[in-house]
Amino acid sequence: MGQRMTLEKMGEFFDARLNGYEEHQLSCIDRAREFYPFTAGCLPRECGTRLLDLGCGTGLELDYYFGSVPSAVVTGIDLAPGMLDRLRAKFPDQALTLVLGSYFDVPFGENAFDAAVSVESLHHFTAREKIPLYEKLRSALKPGGYFILTDYFAPSDEEERFYRAELLRLKKEQHIADGAFYHYDTPLTVEHETAALAEAGFSSVSVLKSWGATHTLKAVR
């Protein structure tokens, strides 16, 4: 049987849950209190590091990163204005540029960042949607730059196909025909995520650590 749920637009979904968001992420996602600091620890430590954060939310990984690299210059992109307001209030004195919009649409520039990061955001999209994004991201990284992706992944091709089919079924059932992003998890397998990053031109992709369904990947320009 398919799930009975009403799809919500991505930004509206997260802003509606803003007040309990951080506690939910840290308490309801297995090993989150480990993978957020681990992710931050994978990022460059040099003073003035320029970092791009895709789907930054309230910046849970930045809580750890700014603590160890306070001079970092961070650009965060997110669809939820409330999340960005909360992040801005947390770090009023940091070099933080926040962009309201879709990271699929926002220009990143060329050779602009030492590294990029995304945590628990990209599991909503297909490989075909991600490959052009990853191409844009690769171009935005400086030579030697890299992308750290911490997310949860489907354990099998069958489950990956099931999640995608469910999203399409719900959109049809609810007469949703626009091109907006709606919140529904459609994670890829690690193998398909790695293949998408490789097709986008990253020179190497490796799994740094795993916590059940959650993995941290490193993709080097």
Secondary structure, DSSP 4 states (H G I P E B T S, - for coil): --------BHHHHHHHTHHHHHHHHHHHSTTHHHHHHHHHHTS--STT-EEEEET-TT-HHHHHHHHH-TT-EEEEEES-HHHHHHHHHH-TTSEEEEEES-TTTS---SS-EEEEEEES-GGGS-HHHHHHHHHHHHHHEEEEEEEEEEEE--SSHHHHHHHHHHHHHHHHHTT--SS--B----PPPHHHHHHHHHHTT-SEEEEEEEETTEEEEEEE-
